[in-house]
């Protein structure tokens, strides 16, 4: 009886942790994409200023 409830708690915790992990991955990925876009934008501006 106790082991069953422990297994339920463990499975619930693993599901929650996996959800949190995927959310974190999404946040990190989107942040990396935004950073890369900003870097490209700044590089483009520098190239444009150097041409002018």
The 8 nearest C-alpha neighbors of each residue, nearest first, counted from 0:
[[1, 3, 2, 4, 5, 6, 7, 8],
 [2, 0, 4, 3, 5, 6, 7, 8],
 [1, 3, 5, 4, 0, 6, 7, 8],
 [4, 2, 6, 0, 5, 1, 7, 8],
 [3, 5, 7, 1, 6, 2, 8, 0],
 [6, 4, 2, 8, 7, 3, 9, 1],
 [7, 5, 9, 3, 4, 8, 10, 2],
 [6, 8, 4, 10, 5, 9, 11, 3],
 [7, 9, 5, 11, 6, 10, 12, 4],
 [10, 8, 6, 12, 7, 11, 5, 13],
 [11, 9, 13, 7, 12, 8, 6, 14],
 [12, 10, 14, 8, 9, 13, 7, 15],
 [11, 13, 9, 15, 10, 14, 16, 8],
 [12, 14, 16, 10, 15, 11, 17, 9],
 [15, 13, 11, 17, 12, 16, 10, 18],
 [16, 14, 12, 18, 13, 17, 19, 11],
 [15, 17, 19, 13, 18, 14, 20, 12],
 [16, 18, 20, 14, 19, 15, 13, 21],
 [19, 17, 15, 21, 16, 20, 14, 22],
 [18, 20, 16, 22, 17, 21, 23, 15],
 [21, 19, 17, 23, 18, 22, 16, 24],
 [20, 22, 24, 18, 23, 19, 17, 25],
 [23, 21, 19, 25, 24, 20, 18, 26],
 [22, 24, 26, 20, 21, 25, 27, 19],
 [25, 23, 21, 27, 22, 26, 28, 20],
 [24, 26, 28, 22, 23, 27, 29, 21],
 [27, 25, 23, 29, 24, 28, 30, 22],
 [26, 28, 30, 24, 25, 29, 23, 31],
 [29, 27, 31, 25, 30, 26, 24, 32],
 [28, 30, 32, 26, 31, 27, 25, 33],
 [29, 31, 33, 27, 28, 32, 26, 34],
 [32, 30, 34, 28, 29, 33, 27, 35],
 [31, 33, 29, 35, 34, 30, 36, 28],
 [34, 32, 36, 30, 35, 31, 29, 37],
 [33, 35, 31, 37, 32, 36, 30, 38],
 [34, 36, 38, 32, 37, 33, 31, 39],
 [35, 37, 33, 39, 34, 38, 40, 32],
 [38, 36, 40, 34, 35, 39, 33, 41],
 [37, 39, 35, 41, 40, 36, 42, 34],
 [40, 38, 42, 36, 37, 41, 43, 35],
 [39, 41, 37, 43, 38, 42, 36, 44],
 [42, 40, 44, 38, 43, 39, 37, 45],
 [43, 41, 39, 45, 44, 40, 38, 46],
 [42, 44, 40, 46, 41, 45, 39, 47],
 [45, 43, 47, 41, 42, 46, 48, 40],
 [44, 46, 48, 42, 47, 43, 49, 41],
 [45, 47, 49, 43, 44, 48, 42, 50],
 [48, 46, 44, 50, 45, 49, 43, 51],
 [49, 47, 45, 51, 50, 46, 44, 43],
 [50, 48, 46, 47, 51, 45, 44, 43],
 [51, 49, 47, 48, 46, 45, 44, 43],
 [50, 48, 49, 47, 46, 45, 44, 43]]
